[in-house]
Amino acid sequence: MPVQNLARSDVVTASIDASIRDLATTMRDERVGSVVVTEAGAPVGIVTDRDLTVRVLATDADPAALDAADVMSPDLHAIGPDDGFYQATEMMRRYGVRRLPVVDDDRNLRGIITADDLNELLADEHQEMAGVVRAQRPPY
């Protein structure tokens, strides 16, 4: 199944100069664990709730003096909309990430797919398979 059928298109984004407070407030208000950092519509990094904890709160850094560029993961791993479910899981495993921005051939942000999205899909598929098994087994 293509990632474009699974990904969320309502990606929460911020500019590279967004303040730490703005990032945290956005995550809280949008009820998400990450914000994709963009420049000119293209993703250049990602800031997760864990990044804020490890790179800001657990250090002596002054949060007021930091912005998205200071705490984002700049080695962003993205996936194409026509790539499949298994490619997404393989990339997440290989790179140790839980979120993959979905970008088109011009690197424009088209969505995001998360490990939670993939787990939800698998749970739905398992429910369907359980229904098949229940329908075909003899009564107890």
Order of alpha helices (4+ residues) and beta strands (2+ residues): beta-alpha-beta-beta-alpha-alpha-alpha-beta-beta-alpha
